[in-house]
Amino acid sequence: MSQVYDSTKSRKGKHLNYEERIKLEALKKLGLKPAEIGKQLGG
């Protein structure tokens, strides 16, 4: 069985990688709302 790599378009229930965690932390410090952060991270 071969693995198919998903794009970041459908991220529901996926874990964040290190770069995404850093970006999330920076966006939270800027005061963005969770929905806005989700859009920035590709949600």
Buried (B, 14 or more C-beta within 10 A) or exposed (E): EEEEEEEEEEBEEEEEEEEBEEBBEEBEEEEBEEEEBBEBBEB
